[in-house]
């Protein structure tokens, strides 16, 4: 019975952790996009450079998010 409880708690923790990771990434990308749009509005001549920087930063956030989700799933199955 203790084995099933530990497995259930692992799945619960993985679900909660995954949700928090997704919320954090969404919040971070939202703030990033808002700052990029603000910068593009203030200086339209550098909008291309700002967009490129924003996409690189968003890709890094997504990569870290994916890595954290994989770790959550690995921990849940152990």
Secondary structure, DSSP 8 states (H G I E B T S, - for coil): -HHHHHHHHHHHHHHHHHHHHHHHHHHHHHHHHHHHHHHHHH-GGGHHHHHHHHHHHHHHHHHHHHHHHHHHHHHHT-
